[in-house]
Amino acid sequence: MKIVFSKQSLMEKLVPTMSTVSGKNTITSIEGILIETVGENTVRLSSYDMNKGIRTTTEAVAVIEEGSYIINAQRLFQIVKLLGEDEITLEVDGKLNVTISSGNSSFSLFALNGSDFPNLPELTGDKGFSVSSSVLKTMISKVLHSVAEQDNRQMLCGAYFVIENSQMEIVSCDGYTLSRCIVESEINDIGRVASTKFSFIIPGHALSELIRILPDKDEPVSIYLSRKHAIAEMNGITFFTRMIDSEYIDYHRILPKEQSIFVKINRARFLEGLERANLVAEEKIQGSGKSYVRLSISENNFSLSSNSVNGNVFDTMTCEHKGDDITIGFNCRFLINSVRATEGEELLITLKSPTQSITVEPAEQKENFSSFYMILPVRMTE
């Protein structure tokens, strides 16, 4: 195989492809990128970590000799990044020796046969829909922090998507926080089988990679659902991931009801106070994990405080308050993540008691977009 690439076009495709290369696996082939010639001057790149993957194509300057080989992804990326010329030649001989050259510089390494690459899932689905990339990217960013990293309840390790007609809802819950985002947008049914409602769960690790490669521009992204996989197509890139095969929790049942304390507060000022409190709250306390931040609300006064073995912090600000006075404690990082994800100049916080969840949402929701966050308190010790 011998191919001449433009460095810029090759790097544009290598960057997203690197996101699904396996870094911790005993299978050598999935630590590499499968490079295949698939037509006149067209080269296909694929990476797959056995759970998620990317397939994309790039136009080569010239395909001199066709072939299909696997090249170690990290070495290939580092070499291409450091080569200085505009054109890069990649050549693999019959003994699987790889030469990557540009100008007067050349590197040598080894390849594997393309046939050693694991079979990719079928990248088609009967059901599908199309949505704006900017809408999808914004919504994922609003809920990603509440996806559990590890949990015996597998469904909590992903985000739950519900698409019905022109509405998309995404929910995540890690057992301590719950995030919910709903948008009214133009959502087109593009599947072979007509459907007005889709629901599925995408793992958090896949969403973390998907959000990086989604275009910031207002471009359509096509999502297809097969029996086990979700496939996203955008800008000539196909991203696919295994879905979580489980029913999602009945989150409507756990949403707080009949809250009796209402607080309206400036979002930026509250976030500043929380980040200062977190300097103390995140300090490890020997034998008892992390400290917490204490919120005390009395009349129109809102105070934050935190104490640890290494110091303490106190901050106070004004608010609009209706209902009883209350003192309640939280994991500070959970509060920061939820407040940071919320939009708007002012927040509406609702509470009921020191042992029940609070909700955080914009004081004024947008017409076609709403977000909602729930956080469980911690039991405070004097």
C-alpha positions, 0 to 999 in steps of 0.5 A, a space after each residue: 500500500 502506498 498513499 500520498 496525503 495532504 497533512 491538513 486533511 489527514 489530521 482533520 480525520 485523525 483527530 476524531 478517529 483517535 477518540 475511540 482507539 483503545 488504550 487499555 486492551 490486550 488486543 493489539 489490533 484495536 490500539 491501531 487505526 485501520 487504513 483502507 483504500 476504498 476507491 480512486 484516491 479515497 481512504 477510509 479510517 476506522 477505530 474501534 474499542 469494542 464498545 464505540 468506534 468511528 469510521 470516516 473517509 478522506 481524499 488522498 492526493 494520490 493512491 499509488 498502491 491499494 491495501 488495508 493495514 492497521 497502524 498503531 494510532 498513537 505513533 501514527 498521530 504523533 508522527 503526522 503531527 510533527 512532520 513539517 511538510 504539506 504532503 505525507 507519504 505512507 507506504 507499507 511493504 509486503 513484510 508489514 514494514 511502514 514508512 511515513 515520510 515527508 520532505 527529508 524526514 522519514 519514520 519506520 514502524 510496523 503494521 498489522 494486516 487489515 484482516 486482523 481488525 475486529 468486525 464492525 457492527 452493521 452501521 445502519 438502522 431501521 429507525 432514525 431521526 435528524 436534529 441540529 448538531 448545536 442543539 444536541 451538543 448543548 443538551 448533552 453538555 447540560 446533563 453529562 455531569 449527572 451520568 454515573 461512572 460506576 453503578 450496579 444499576 447499569 442504566 444510570 451509567 448512561 443518559 436517557 433520550 426520548 424523542 417524540 415528534 418535535 420534542 427531545 428530552 435527555 435525562 441523567 441520574 447518578 443516584 445523587 443528582 438528576 439532570 433533565 433537559 427538554 427542547 422543542 426543535 425541528 426533528 426529522 424522521 429519516 428511518 426506513 421504518 416510520 416512527 414518531 417516538 424513540 427512546 434509548 440509553 447511550 453510555 456516558 463514556 460514548 457521550 463524552 467522545 460524541 460531544 467532542 466531535 459534534 460540529 459547533 455549527 448549526 448542521 444536521 446530525 443523523 442518528 440511526 438506531 439498530 438493535 444494539 447500537 446508536 449511529 451518528 453521522 455528521 461531516 463525513 464522520 460516522 460515530 457508533 456506540 453500543 447502547 445500554 440495553 435496559 429500562 430507565 428508572 421511573 424518574 418522574 416518581 422521584 421528582 420532588 413534589 410540594 416544595 414549600 421554600 422558594 429562593 431566587 438568587 443571582 446565578 453568577 454570584 451563587 456560582 462564585 460563592 460555591 467555587 470559593 467554598 469548594 476550596 475548603 470543601 474538597 479538602 480530604 478529611 481523614 477517615 470521613 471523605 469530603 466535607 460539605 457546603 452548608 447553605 443557610 437561608 433566612 429572610 432575604 439572606 443566603 449564606 454559604 459556609 464550609 469547614 475542614 481540618 485545614 480551614 473554613 470559609 463563609 460567604 453571604 449574599 442577598 436573595 428573594 426568599 419565600 417560606 421557612 428559614 432552612 439550613 441544609 448541606 450538600 456535596 459542593 461539587 454536585 451543586 457547582 456542576 448543576 449551577 454551571 449547567 443552568 442558564 439564565 441570570 437568576 436561578 430558582 431554587 426550591 426546597 422542603 426540608 434539610 433531608 429532602 432533595 432540592 431543585 435548581 432551574 432558571 428563574 425564567 425558562 426559554 420558550 423552546 428550551 428548559 432545564 431542571 436539576 435535582 440534588 440530594 442533600 447530605 446529613 450534616 454533623 456538628 
